[in-house]
Amino acid sequence: MTDLTEAAAAVRRQHPIYRNRNTGVTWQVEMQDGTHAWLRDIVGHAETRRLDELANRETWERLA
């Protein structure tokens, strides 16, 4: 692996990416604590979700 590939993999581990199956919108986790995650989409919209909501595979798909 190149250094760039390793760096990208490290960012994905720290900031997972999820897709909402209902809307098709992809979100990246900006920050999380023990119970909540702060998400941002590609155009900059932000929202907060509980971690147990993100674990629901019927609604959320973890991409990376």
mmCIF file of the N, C-alpha and C atoms, coordinates in Angstrom:
data_MODEL
# 
_entry.id   MODEL 
# 
loop_
_atom_site.group_PDB 
_atom_site.id 
_atom_site.type_symbol 
_atom_site.label_atom_id 
_atom_site.label_alt_id 
_atom_site.label_comp_id 
_atom_site.label_asym_id 
_atom_site.label_entity_id 
_atom_site.label_seq_id 
_atom_site.pdbx_PDB_ins_code 
_atom_site.Cartn_x 
_atom_site.Cartn_y 
_atom_site.Cartn_z 
_atom_site.occupancy 
_atom_site.B_iso_or_equiv 
_atom_site.pdbx_formal_charge 
_atom_site.auth_seq_id 
_atom_site.auth_comp_id 
_atom_site.auth_asym_id 
_atom_site.auth_atom_id 
_atom_site.pdbx_PDB_model_num 
ATOM 1   N N  . MET A 1 1  ? 0.831   -1.191 0.000  1.00 0.00 ? 1  MET A N  1 
ATOM 2   C CA . MET A 1 1  ? 0.000   0.000  0.000  1.00 0.00 ? 1  MET A CA 1 
ATOM 3   C C  . MET A 1 1  ? 0.870   1.247  0.000  1.00 0.00 ? 1  MET A C  1 
ATOM 4   N N  . THR A 1 2  ? 0.346   2.277  -0.620 1.00 0.00 ? 2  THR A N  1 
ATOM 5   C CA . THR A 1 2  ? 1.054   3.548  -0.616 1.00 0.00 ? 2  THR A CA 1 
ATOM 6   C C  . THR A 1 2  ? 0.715   4.297  0.665  1.00 0.00 ? 2  THR A C  1 
ATOM 7   N N  . ASP A 1 3  ? 1.489   5.315  0.952  1.00 0.00 ? 3  ASP A N  1 
ATOM 8   C CA . ASP A 1 3  ? 1.213   6.134  2.132  1.00 0.00 ? 3  ASP A CA 1 
ATOM 9   C C  . ASP A 1 3  ? -0.154  6.801  2.028  1.00 0.00 ? 3  ASP A C  1 
ATOM 10  N N  . LEU A 1 4  ? -0.529  7.216  0.831  1.00 0.00 ? 4  LEU A N  1 
ATOM 11  C CA . LEU A 1 4  ? -1.821  7.869  0.627  1.00 0.00 ? 4  LEU A CA 1 
ATOM 12  C C  . LEU A 1 4  ? -2.973  6.899  0.882  1.00 0.00 ? 4  LEU A C  1 
ATOM 13  N N  . THR A 1 5  ? -2.839  5.669  0.412  1.00 0.00 ? 5  THR A N  1 
ATOM 14  C CA . THR A 1 5  ? -3.866  4.654  0.647  1.00 0.00 ? 5  THR A CA 1 
ATOM 15  C C  . THR A 1 5  ? -4.001  4.358  2.125  1.00 0.00 ? 5  THR A C  1 
ATOM 16  N N  . GLU A 1 6  ? -2.893  4.249  2.821  1.00 0.00 ? 6  GLU A N  1 
ATOM 17  C CA . GLU A 1 6  ? -2.923  3.994  4.255  1.00 0.00 ? 6  GLU A CA 1 
ATOM 18  C C  . GLU A 1 6  ? -3.552  5.162  5.001  1.00 0.00 ? 6  GLU A C  1 
ATOM 19  N N  . ALA A 1 7  ? -3.252  6.385  4.576  1.00 0.00 ? 7  ALA A N  1 
ATOM 20  C CA . ALA A 1 7  ? -3.843  7.565  5.214  1.00 0.00 ? 7  ALA A CA 1 
ATOM 21  C C  . ALA A 1 7  ? -5.346  7.602  4.995  1.00 0.00 ? 7  ALA A C  1 
ATOM 22  N N  . ALA A 1 8  ? -5.804  7.279  3.791  1.00 0.00 ? 8  ALA A N  1 
ATOM 23  C CA . ALA A 1 8  ? -7.244  7.253  3.506  1.00 0.00 ? 8  ALA A CA 1 
ATOM 24  C C  . ALA A 1 8  ? -7.940  6.181  4.338  1.00 0.00 ? 8  ALA A C  1 
ATOM 25  N N  . ALA A 1 9  ? -7.310  5.030  4.504  1.00 0.00 ? 9  ALA A N  1 
ATOM 26  C CA . ALA A 1 9  ? -7.898  3.965  5.323  1.00 0.00 ? 9  ALA A CA 1 
ATOM 27  C C  . ALA A 1 9  ? -7.997  4.402  6.787  1.00 0.00 ? 9  ALA A C  1 
ATOM 28  N N  . ALA A 1 10 ? -7.005  5.124  7.270  1.00 0.00 ? 10 ALA A N  1 
ATOM 29  C CA . ALA A 1 10 ? -7.034  5.612  8.655  1.00 0.00 ? 10 ALA A CA 1 
ATOM 30  C C  . ALA A 1 10 ? -8.160  6.617  8.857  1.00 0.00 ? 10 ALA A C  1 
ATOM 31  N N  . VAL A 1 11 ? -8.387  7.489  7.883  1.00 0.00 ? 11 VAL A N  1 
ATOM 32  C CA . VAL A 1 11 ? -9.482  8.464  7.984  1.00 0.00 ? 11 VAL A CA 1 
ATOM 33  C C  . VAL A 1 11 ? -10.823 7.749  8.000  1.00 0.00 ? 11 VAL A C  1 
ATOM 34  N N  . ARG A 1 12 ? -11.007 6.726  7.150  1.00 0.00 ? 12 ARG A N  1 
ATOM 35  C CA . ARG A 1 12 ? -12.268 5.991  7.120  1.00 0.00 ? 12 ARG A CA 1 
ATOM 36  C C  . ARG A 1 12 ? -12.527 5.263  8.431  1.00 0.00 ? 12 ARG A C  1 
ATOM 37  N N  . ARG A 1 13 ? -11.476 4.771  9.076  1.00 0.00 ? 13 ARG A N  1 
ATOM 38  C CA . ARG A 1 13 ? -11.662 4.108  10.371 1.00 0.00 ? 13 ARG A CA 1 
ATOM 39  C C  . ARG A 1 13 ? -12.111 5.112  11.422 1.00 0.00 ? 13 ARG A C  1 
ATOM 40  N N  . GLN A 1 14 ? -11.568 6.312  11.400 1.00 0.00 ? 14 GLN A N  1 
ATOM 41  C CA . GLN A 1 14 ? -11.920 7.335  12.382 1.00 0.00 ? 14 GLN A CA 1 
ATOM 42  C C  . GLN A 1 14 ? -13.253 7.989  12.053 1.00 0.00 ? 14 GLN A C  1 
ATOM 43  N N  . HIS A 1 15 ? -13.585 8.100  10.772 1.00 0.00 ? 15 HIS A N  1 
ATOM 44  C CA . HIS A 1 15 ? -14.789 8.798  10.327 1.00 0.00 ? 15 HIS A CA 1 
ATOM 45  C C  . HIS A 1 15 ? -15.572 7.898  9.367  1.00 0.00 ? 15 HIS A C  1 
ATOM 46  N N  . PRO A 1 16 ? -16.323 6.936  9.908  1.00 0.00 ? 16 PRO A N  1 
ATOM 47  C CA . PRO A 1 16 ? -17.061 6.004  9.049  1.00 0.00 ? 16 PRO A CA 1 
ATOM 48  C C  . PRO A 1 16 ? -18.057 6.724  8.135  1.00 0.00 ? 16 PRO A C  1 
ATOM 49  N N  . ILE A 1 17 ? -18.406 6.050  7.048  1.00 0.00 ? 17 ILE A N  1 
ATOM 50  C CA . ILE A 1 17 ? -19.347 6.586  6.073  1.00 0.00 ? 17 ILE A CA 1 
ATOM 51  C C  . ILE A 1 17 ? -20.579 5.690  6.046  1.00 0.00 ? 17 ILE A C  1 
ATOM 52  N N  . TYR A 1 18 ? -21.757 6.318  6.108  1.00 0.00 ? 18 TYR A N  1 
ATOM 53  C CA . TYR A 1 18 ? -23.034 5.603  6.097  1.00 0.00 ? 18 TYR A CA 1 
ATOM 54  C C  . TYR A 1 18 ? -23.910 6.128  4.977  1.00 0.00 ? 18 TYR A C  1 
ATOM 55  N N  . ARG A 1 19 ? -24.762 5.257  4.433  1.00 0.00 ? 19 ARG A N  1 
ATOM 56  C CA . ARG A 1 19 ? -25.770 5.666  3.461  1.00 0.00 ? 19 ARG A CA 1 
ATOM 57  C C  . ARG A 1 19 ? -27.136 5.376  4.073  1.00 0.00 ? 19 ARG A C  1 
ATOM 58  N N  . ASN A 1 20 ? -28.010 6.369  4.008  1.00 0.00 ? 20 ASN A N  1 
ATOM 59  C CA . ASN A 1 20 ? -29.383 6.182  4.454  1.00 0.00 ? 20 ASN A CA 1 
ATOM 60  C C  . ASN A 1 20 ? -30.119 5.458  3.341  1.00 0.00 ? 20 ASN A C  1 
ATOM 61  N N  . ARG A 1 21 ? -30.609 4.266  3.619  1.00 0.00 ? 21 ARG A N  1 
ATOM 62  C CA . ARG A 1 21 ? -31.263 3.453  2.585  1.00 0.00 ? 21 ARG A CA 1 
ATOM 63  C C  . ARG A 1 21 ? -32.577 4.062  2.103  1.00 0.00 ? 21 ARG A C  1 
ATOM 64  N N  . ASN A 1 22 ? -33.239 4.851  2.941  1.00 0.00 ? 22 ASN A N  1 
ATOM 65  C CA . ASN A 1 22 ? -34.515 5.449  2.553  1.00 0.00 ? 22 ASN A CA 1 
ATOM 66  C C  . ASN A 1 22 ? -34.332 6.629  1.601  1.00 0.00 ? 22 ASN A C  1 
ATOM 67  N N  . THR A 1 23 ? -33.294 7.432  1.817  1.00 0.00 ? 23 THR A N  1 
ATOM 68  C CA . THR A 1 23 ? -33.098 8.648  1.021  1.00 0.00 ? 23 THR A CA 1 
ATOM 69  C C  . THR A 1 23 ? -31.978 8.519  -0.006 1.00 0.00 ? 23 THR A C  1 
ATOM 70  N N  . GLY A 1 24 ? -31.062 7.585  0.219  1.00 0.00 ? 24 GLY A N  1 
ATOM 71  C CA . GLY A 1 24 ? -29.910 7.434  -0.664 1.00 0.00 ? 24 GLY A CA 1 
ATOM 72  C C  . GLY A 1 24 ? -28.789 8.416  -0.377 1.00 0.00 ? 24 GLY A C  1 
ATOM 73  N N  . VAL A 1 25 ? -28.943 9.245  0.650  1.00 0.00 ? 25 VAL A N  1 
ATOM 74  C CA . VAL A 1 25 ? -27.929 10.244 0.985  1.00 0.00 ? 25 VAL A CA 1 
ATOM 75  C C  . VAL A 1 25 ? -26.795 9.575  1.758  1.00 0.00 ? 25 VAL A C  1 
ATOM 76  N N  . THR A 1 26 ? -25.562 9.927  1.395  1.00 0.00 ? 26 THR A N  1 
ATOM 77  C CA . THR A 1 26 ? -24.376 9.403  2.055  1.00 0.00 ? 26 THR A CA 1 
ATOM 78  C C  . THR A 1 26 ? -23.877 10.422 3.067  1.00 0.00 ? 26 THR A C  1 
ATOM 79  N N  . TRP A 1 27 ? -23.566 9.934  4.269  1.00 0.00 ? 27 TRP A N  1 
ATOM 80  C CA . TRP A 1 27 ? -23.134 10.782 5.377  1.00 0.00 ? 27 TRP A CA 1 
ATOM 81  C C  . TRP A 1 27 ? -21.811 10.274 5.930  1.00 0.00 ? 27 TRP A C  1 
ATOM 82  N N  . GLN A 1 28 ? -20.952 11.202 6.351  1.00 0.00 ? 28 GLN A N  1 
ATOM 83  C CA . GLN A 1 28 ? -19.705 10.843 7.013  1.00 0.00 ? 28 GLN A CA 1 
ATOM 84  C C  . GLN A 1 28 ? -19.786 11.289 8.469  1.00 0.00 ? 28 GLN A C  1 
ATOM 85  N N  . VAL A 1 29 ? -19.341 10.415 9.360  1.00 0.00 ? 29 VAL A N  1 
ATOM 86  C CA . VAL A 1 29 ? -19.322 10.752 10.781 1.00 0.00 ? 29 VAL A CA 1 
ATOM 87  C C  . VAL A 1 29 ? -18.212 11.764 11.009 1.00 0.00 ? 29 VAL A C  1 
ATOM 88  N N  . GLU A 1 30 ? -18.566 12.927 11.510 1.00 0.00 ? 30 GLU A N  1 
ATOM 89  C CA . GLU A 1 30 ? -17.585 13.969 11.827 1.00 0.00 ? 30 GLU A CA 1 
ATOM 90  C C  . GLU A 1 30 ? -17.014 13.769 13.225 1.00 0.00 ? 30 GLU A C  1 
ATOM 91  N N  . MET A 1 31 ? -17.908 13.384 14.144 1.00 0.00 ? 31 MET A N  1 
ATOM 92  C CA . MET A 1 31 ? -17.510 13.233 15.534 1.00 0.00 ? 31 MET A CA 1 
ATOM 93  C C  . MET A 1 31 ? -18.536 12.336 16.207 1.00 0.00 ? 31 MET A C  1 
ATOM 94  N N  . GLN A 1 32 ? -18.115 11.613 17.242 1.00 0.00 ? 32 GLN A N  1 
ATOM 95  C CA . GLN A 1 32 ? -19.074 10.825 18.001 1.00 0.00 ? 32 GLN A CA 1 
ATOM 96  C C  . GLN A 1 32 ? -18.639 10.731 19.450 1.00 0.00 ? 32 GLN A C  1 
ATOM 97  N N  . ASP A 1 33 ? -19.647 10.563 20.309 1.00 0.00 ? 33 ASP A N  1 
ATOM 98  C CA . ASP A 1 33 ? -19.363 10.300 21.714 1.00 0.00 ? 33 ASP A CA 1 
ATOM 99  C C  . ASP A 1 33 ? -19.944 8.915  22.014 1.00 0.00 ? 33 ASP A C  1 
ATOM 100 N N  . GLY A 1 34 ? -20.227 8.616  23.239 1.00 0.00 ? 34 GLY A N  1 
ATOM 101 C CA . GLY A 1 34 ? -20.708 7.286  23.595 1.00 0.00 ? 34 GLY A CA 1 
ATOM 102 C C  . GLY A 1 34 ? -22.105 6.953  23.108 1.00 0.00 ? 34 GLY A C  1 
ATOM 103 N N  . THR A 1 35 ? -22.928 7.960  22.796 1.00 0.00 ? 35 THR A N  1 
ATOM 104 C CA . THR A 1 35 ? -24.319 7.692  22.433 1.00 0.00 ? 35 THR A CA 1 
ATOM 105 C C  . THR A 1 35 ? -24.763 8.341  21.128 1.00 0.00 ? 35 THR A C  1 
ATOM 106 N N  . HIS A 1 36 ? -24.064 9.354  20.637 1.00 0.00 ? 36 HIS A N  1 
ATOM 107 C CA . HIS A 1 36 ? -24.494 10.102 19.449 1.00 0.00 ? 36 HIS A CA 1 
ATOM 108 C C  . HIS A 1 36 ? -23.356 10.250 18.435 1.00 0.00 ? 36 HIS A C  1 
ATOM 109 N N  . ALA A 1 37 ? -23.763 10.444 17.169 1.00 0.00 ? 37 ALA A N  1 
ATOM 110 C CA . ALA A 1 37 ? -22.813 10.733 16.099 1.00 0.00 ? 37 ALA A CA 1 
ATOM 111 C C  . ALA A 1 37 ? -23.270 11.991 15.375 1.00 0.00 ? 37 ALA A C  1 
ATOM 112 N N  . TRP A 1 38 ? -22.338 12.840 15.033 1.00 0.00 ? 38 TRP A N  1 
ATOM 113 C CA . TRP A 1 38 ? -22.608 14.051 14.262 1.00 0.00 ? 38 TRP A CA 1 
ATOM 114 C C  . TRP A 1 38 ? -22.204 13.739 12.835 1.00 0.00 ? 38 TRP A C  1 
ATOM 115 N N  . LEU A 1 39 ? -23.161 13.851 11.914 1.00 0.00 ? 39 LEU A N  1 
ATOM 116 C CA . LEU A 1 39 ? -22.969 13.470 10.523 1.00 0.00 ? 39 LEU A CA 1 
ATOM 117 C C  . LEU A 1 39 ? -22.976 14.698 9.621  1.00 0.00 ? 39 LEU A C  1 
ATOM 118 N N  . ARG A 1 40 ? -22.248 14.599 8.491  1.00 0.00 ? 40 ARG A N  1 
ATOM 119 C CA . ARG A 1 40 ? -22.247 15.665 7.489  1.00 0.00 ? 40 ARG A CA 1 
ATOM 120 C C  . ARG A 1 40 ? -22.335 15.002 6.117  1.00 0.00 ? 40 ARG A C  1 
ATOM 121 N N  . ASP A 1 41 ? -23.207 15.550 5.256  1.00 0.00 ? 41 ASP A N  1 
ATOM 122 C CA . ASP A 1 41 ? -23.306 15.011 3.898  1.00 0.00 ? 41 ASP A CA 1 
ATOM 123 C C  . ASP A 1 41 ? -22.380 15.784 2.964  1.00 0.00 ? 41 ASP A C  1 
ATOM 124 N N  . ILE A 1 42 ? -22.394 15.432 1.690  1.00 0.00 ? 42 ILE A N  1 
ATOM 125 C CA . ILE A 1 42 ? -21.429 15.986 0.746  1.00 0.00 ? 42 ILE A CA 1 
ATOM 126 C C  . ILE A 1 42 ? -21.623 17.481 0.504  1.00 0.00 ? 42 ILE A C  1 
ATOM 127 N N  . VAL A 1 43 ? -22.844 17.994 0.669  1.00 0.00 ? 43 VAL A N  1 
ATOM 128 C CA . VAL A 1 43 ? -23.076 19.414 0.450  1.00 0.00 ? 43 VAL A CA 1 
ATOM 129 C C  . VAL A 1 43 ? -22.962 20.236 1.732  1.00 0.00 ? 43 VAL A C  1 
ATOM 130 N N  . GLY A 1 44 ? -22.672 19.576 2.852  1.00 0.00 ? 44 GLY A N  1 
ATOM 131 C CA . GLY A 1 44 ? -22.416 20.303 4.090  1.00 0.00 ? 44 GLY A CA 1 
ATOM 132 C C  . GLY A 1 44 ? -23.535 20.310 5.101  1.00 0.00 ? 44 GLY A C  1 
ATOM 133 N N  . HIS A 1 45 ? -24.662 19.672 4.786  1.00 0.00 ? 45 HIS A N  1 
ATOM 134 C CA . HIS A 1 45 ? -25.733 19.586 5.775  1.00 0.00 ? 45 HIS A CA 1 
ATOM 135 C C  . HIS A 1 45 ? -25.274 18.703 6.928  1.00 0.00 ? 45 HIS A C  1 
ATOM 136 N N  . ALA A 1 46 ? -25.661 19.063 8.128  1.00 0.00 ? 46 ALA A N  1 
ATOM 137 C CA . ALA A 1 46 ? -25.266 18.301 9.310  1.00 0.00 ? 46 ALA A CA 1 
ATOM 138 C C  . ALA A 1 46 ? -26.502 17.857 10.076 1.00 0.00 ? 46 ALA A C  1 
ATOM 139 N N  . GLU A 1 47 ? -26.371 16.704 10.720 1.00 0.00 ? 47 GLU A N  1 
ATOM 140 C CA . GLU A 1 47 ? -27.419 16.238 11.610 1.00 0.00 ? 47 GLU A CA 1 
ATOM 141 C C  . GLU A 1 47 ? -26.803 15.319 12.649 1.00 0.00 ? 47 GLU A C  1 
ATOM 142 N N  . THR A 1 48 ? -27.543 15.109 13.716 1.00 0.00 ? 48 THR A N  1 
ATOM 143 C CA . THR A 1 48 ? -27.103 14.254 14.808 1.00 0.00 ? 48 THR A CA 1 
ATOM 144 C C  . THR A 1 48 ? -27.987 13.020 14.838 1.00 0.00 ? 48 THR A C  1 
ATOM 145 N N  . ARG A 1 49 ? -27.379 11.866 15.029 1.00 0.00 ? 49 ARG A N  1 
ATOM 146 C CA . ARG A 1 49 ? -28.114 10.602 15.143 1.00 0.00 ? 49 ARG A CA 1 
ATOM 147 C C  . ARG A 1 49 ? -27.580 9.827  16.343 1.00 0.00 ? 49 ARG A C  1 
ATOM 148 N N  . ARG A 1 50 ? -28.470 9.044  16.950 1.00 0.00 ? 50 ARG A N  1 
ATOM 149 C CA . ARG A 1 50 ? -28.029 8.148  18.014 1.00 0.00 ? 50 ARG A CA 1 
ATOM 150 C C  . ARG A 1 50 ? -27.286 6.979  17.369 1.00 0.00 ? 50 ARG A C  1 
ATOM 151 N N  . LEU A 1 51 ? -26.286 6.438  18.061 1.00 0.00 ? 51 LEU A N  1 
ATOM 152 C CA . LEU A 1 51 ? -25.513 5.330  17.516 1.00 0.00 ? 51 LEU A CA 1 
ATOM 153 C C  . LEU A 1 51 ? -26.385 4.093  17.307 1.00 0.00 ? 51 LEU A C  1 
ATOM 154 N N  . ASP A 1 52 ? -27.391 3.887  18.164 1.00 0.00 ? 52 ASP A N  1 
ATOM 155 C CA . ASP A 1 52 ? -28.268 2.734  17.959 1.00 0.00 ? 52 ASP A CA 1 
ATOM 156 C C  . ASP A 1 52 ? -29.118 2.888  16.687 1.00 0.00 ? 52 ASP A C  1 
ATOM 157 N N  . GLU A 1 53 ? -29.403 4.117  16.260 1.00 0.00 ? 53 GLU A N  1 
ATOM 158 C CA . GLU A 1 53 ? -30.094 4.338  14.986 1.00 0.00 ? 53 GLU A CA 1 
ATOM 159 C C  . GLU A 1 53 ? -29.201 3.919  13.825 1.00 0.00 ? 53 GLU A C  1 
ATOM 160 N N  . LEU A 1 54 ? -27.925 4.282  13.882 1.00 0.00 ? 54 LEU A N  1 
ATOM 161 C CA . LEU A 1 54 ? -26.994 3.929  12.807 1.00 0.00 ? 54 LEU A CA 1 
ATOM 162 C C  . LEU A 1 54 ? -26.764 2.425  12.727 1.00 0.00 ? 54 LEU A C  1 
ATOM 163 N N  . ALA A 1 55 ? -26.985 1.721  13.824 1.00 0.00 ? 55 ALA A N  1 
ATOM 164 C CA . ALA A 1 55 ? -26.812 0.266  13.838 1.00 0.00 ? 55 ALA A CA 1 
ATOM 165 C C  . ALA A 1 55 ? -27.983 -0.452 13.174 1.00 0.00 ? 55 ALA A C  1 
ATOM 166 N N  . ASN A 1 56 ? -29.098 0.237  12.903 1.00 0.00 ? 56 ASN A N  1 
ATOM 167 C CA . ASN A 1 56 ? -30.270 -0.354 12.269 1.00 0.00 ? 56 ASN A CA 1 
ATOM 168 C C  . ASN A 1 56 ? -29.970 -0.581 10.786 1.00 0.00 ? 56 ASN A C  1 
ATOM 169 N N  . ARG A 1 57 ? -29.755 -1.823 10.397 1.00 0.00 ? 57 ARG A N  1 
ATOM 170 C CA . ARG A 1 57 ? -29.364 -2.144 9.021  1.00 0.00 ? 57 ARG A CA 1 
ATOM 171 C C  . ARG A 1 57 ? -30.494 -1.978 8.013  1.00 0.00 ? 57 ARG A C  1 
ATOM 172 N N  . GLU A 1 58 ? -31.722 -1.886 8.480  1.00 0.00 ? 58 GLU A N  1 
ATOM 173 C CA . GLU A 1 58 ? -32.834 -1.656 7.559  1.00 0.00 ? 58 GLU A CA 1 
ATOM 174 C C  . GLU A 1 58 ? -32.826 -0.216 7.044  1.00 0.00 ? 58 GLU A C  1 
ATOM 175 N N  . THR A 1 59 ? -32.288 0.705  7.847  1.00 0.00 ? 59 THR A N  1 
ATOM 176 C CA . THR A 1 59 ? -32.275 2.115  7.482  1.00 0.00 ? 59 THR A CA 1 
ATOM 177 C C  . THR A 1 59 ? -30.895 2.603  7.061  1.00 0.00 ? 59 THR A C  1 
ATOM 178 N N  . TRP A 1 60 ? -29.843 2.131  7.728  1.00 0.00 ? 60 TRP A N  1 
ATOM 179 C CA . TRP A 1 60 ? -28.488 2.640  7.499  1.00 0.00 ? 60 TRP A CA 1 
ATOM 180 C C  . TRP A 1 60 ? -27.568 1.532  7.003  1.00 0.00 ? 60 TRP A C  1 
ATOM 181 N N  . GLU A 1 61 ? -26.746 1.856  6.020  1.00 0.00 ? 61 GLU A N  1 
ATOM 182 C CA . GLU A 1 61 ? -25.759 0.930  5.478  1.00 0.00 ? 61 GLU A CA 1 
ATOM 183 C C  . GLU A 1 61 ? -24.377 1.554  5.690  1.00 0.00 ? 61 GLU A C  1 
ATOM 184 N N  . ARG A 1 62 ? -23.504 0.840  6.391  1.00 0.00 ? 62 ARG A N  1 
ATOM 185 C CA . ARG A 1 62 ? -22.144 1.351  6.576  1.00 0.00 ? 62 ARG A CA 1 
ATOM 186 C C  . ARG A 1 62 ? -21.326 1.003  5.341  1.00 0.00 ? 62 ARG A C  1 
ATOM 187 N N  . LEU A 1 63 ? -20.767 2.039  4.710  1.00 0.00 ? 63 LEU A N  1 
ATOM 188 C CA . LEU A 1 63 ? -19.985 1.850  3.489  1.00 0.00 ? 63 LEU A CA 1 
ATOM 189 C C  . LEU A 1 63 ? -18.506 1.698  3.756  1.00 0.00 ? 63 LEU A C  1 
ATOM 190 N N  . ALA A 1 64 ? -18.007 2.429  4.718  1.00 0.00 ? 64 ALA A N  1 
ATOM 191 C CA . ALA A 1 64 ? -16.566 2.375  5.038  1.00 0.00 ? 64 ALA A CA 1 
ATOM 192 C C  . ALA A 1 64 ? -16.369 2.729  6.489  1.00 0.00 ? 64 ALA A C  1 
# 
